[in-house]
Every structure is written in structure tokens, then in C-alpha cells.
Amino acid sequence: MLNQIHGAIKIFAGNASKKLAQSICSQLDLELGKMDVGKFSDGETSVNIKESVRGCDVFIVQSTNTPVNDNLMELLIIIDACKRASAGRITAVVPYFGYARQDRKARARDPISAKLVADILQTAGANRVLTMDLHSSQLQGFFNIPVDNLMGMPVIAKHFKSVGVPDNLTIVSPDTGSVVRSRALASRFDAPLAIIDKRRPRANVMEVMNVVGDVKGRMCLMLDDMIDTAGTICQGAQALVDNGASEVIACCTHAVLSGPAIERLEASPLSKIVVLDTIDLPAEKRIGKIEIVTIADLFAEAIERVYTDLPVSKLYE
């Protein structure tokens, strides 16, 4: 049990992240907070907190994945309920932060939805946000409250080190946007880095141009922050095989897996897809190729550090 620093620590979970929240509580030797989250007959979200949170340090675990708007409203209403029940501090623990890709005006008259979500989280009453692998790290600047953006790459690296790293490993960035995290992973394994050069004619449509780097006869590990429709990762895997790769494995922090993703992954030359459990995958998406690695211990340590006012920066090392 954590030593009491502020008010008592209490962890609650929305419907999107109950399994992860329970695992976090097990790591911290805590009971998950008692709360009912449902819907009224007209579809409005209903929240009933069944224990006192007055003066408490409250952590609300809720990813805002599909259904994004329902899960986001749940999070906002739970925050509001805690604020109105006189919680001491409220931390929104959002392992997967929805709307993060809408972070700029790509075209005239586009909204910047990520900024809007940041504003409403603060208005609801969040004092802090704890998340993982924001699609763009600059999103932290959208908030006027502290934001701790944990990294999934060290968890993935630890997993692969535990199962053994082959001598012919090459780390591959599926696009230029993932080069920094891919280079960091390559340095941990002392492995060469390759990059897939691509162009995207329109949203969710990707055309591979060429592979920069030698992948012939190599086991290739592709790293990305998320897999959504799986077009990028599957076409990248095919390009690597076409260039002589002996095996291709994909890994990501957020397994969004929307639209045709599962069918594409099944049909792709990928031998394995390693994902973190920031999103609770339903049974129909847990195909044989997918291996899930938990981030419960990392979030448990981050929550403990936030609660005890210790630096979270140690977790980035």
C-alpha cells in the first residue's frame, strides 16, 4: 500500500480500460474504486461514484478509443463527478489519447480537435494528464496543466530482449515520422536502421516508394506508434519481403485496428504483431498473429510517482 502523501489515493476506471485499471491496482496493492458507469434510456452517460473521494488523489483510467465519443464523454463526466465530490487532485490517465492526430489545420477550415479535447478535459476538472505515445509530442503544449507522456518503446524493447534478439535484426521505420523512436530502439539493440520511403495520396491510403537500407536476409522489426487501418504496416511489410527480408515483425503502442485492419494483417507477410494494451482489444481482433504486452507496471509506477511527488522523468530513461 502506498504511504499517504496527499489525500488517500483512489483509482477509478471507465468502461474502456477496466482490465488495465484492475492490473494497475494489483501492481499497487489497491482496490479499484467503486463506480457505476452506464447509460440512461436516451443514451446519455450515467455515472455514480459509490465511495467518498473528498480530499483524495483520484486517478481515472480511460482510453478514448472506439467508440471515441462515448469513451471521451465517460471520462469527462467521471472527472466532473469527482470534482463536484471535492476530490483533492484529479489525474486523467489516458493510455490512448483519441483525436491526437487532428493536431493542425491540414486544409482550410479544418478544426484542431486535439486542442479542443485538451480544453474540455481541463474545463471538466482534470489537474493532470498521464498518457502514452501521443501521436505528436507537441500536443503537450495544448494543455495548461502538466502532461506526462510515457513512451512505449522501452516496454517493447524489454519484451524483445526477454525473448531473445537475433544477430540479423534490422529495425525499420515504416515512415519518416517514426524515425526517432525507431533509431532509439535500434541503438538499444545495436542494430542497423532502415526506413521505408512512402507517399500518401489521401487519408488512410499509402503507396510505398522504396526501402532505404539493406534488409536482404535480415529479420526486420517495424516500429510505429499505432496501427489503425494497417495499410502502412502491411504495405511496408510487403516492401521489405520484396527486398529480400527473411522475416518481418511489426510492433506498436496503440492497436487501433479499425476498418479492414484485421483482414489486412491476416493476409500480410507479417509473422507477428506485438502490441501494448493501451487499448483493450475485443475477442474478434485477437487473431493468432497478435501478441499483447501489458503496460500496467509502467503506469502503476507513474501513478505512484505522481502521487508521491517524485519525478516521472526516470521512466523515460
Number of C-alpha atoms within 10 A of each C-alpha: 8 12 10 11 11 14 16 17 23 21 22 23 26 22 17 25 25 17 15 24 26 20 19 25 20 15 16 16 11 16 14 17 22 14 15 14 15 15 12 9 8 6 9 12 16 14 19 13 16 10 11 14 23 17 16 20 21 28 27 26 27 30 28 25 24 15 10 15 13 16 20 24 15 25 28 21 19 27 26 19 18 24 21 12 16 14 22 18 22 22 23 26 29 22 29 26 24 23 20 19 14 17 18 13 11 10 7 6 7 10 14 16 17 18 20 15 19 21 14 12 24 18 13 17 22 26 20 21 23 23 23 22 22 23 20 13 11 9 17 17 12 15 17 12 15 14 19 19 20 20 19 22 22 17 17 22 16 12 15 14 13 9 8 9 14 13 11 14 21 26 29 33 27 27 22 12 13 16 20 11 18 25 21 16 22 20 13 13 18 14 17 18 24 25 22 24 16 18 12 11 9 8 6 11 12 18 15 17 12 14 21 13 14 16 25 17 15 20 23 27 25 28 27 26 22 21 23 18 21 25 19 21 30 24 20 32 28 17 18 27 21 13 16 15 19 15 20 26 20 25 24 21 29 26 28 22 20 13 11 12 19 20 14 18 23 16 9 18 19 23 15 18 22 20 25 23 21 30 23 21 14 7 7 7 15 13 13 10 15 19 14 17 15 17 20 21 17 17 24 18 16 22 22 17 16 18 22 14 11 12 10 17 12 9 14 11 7
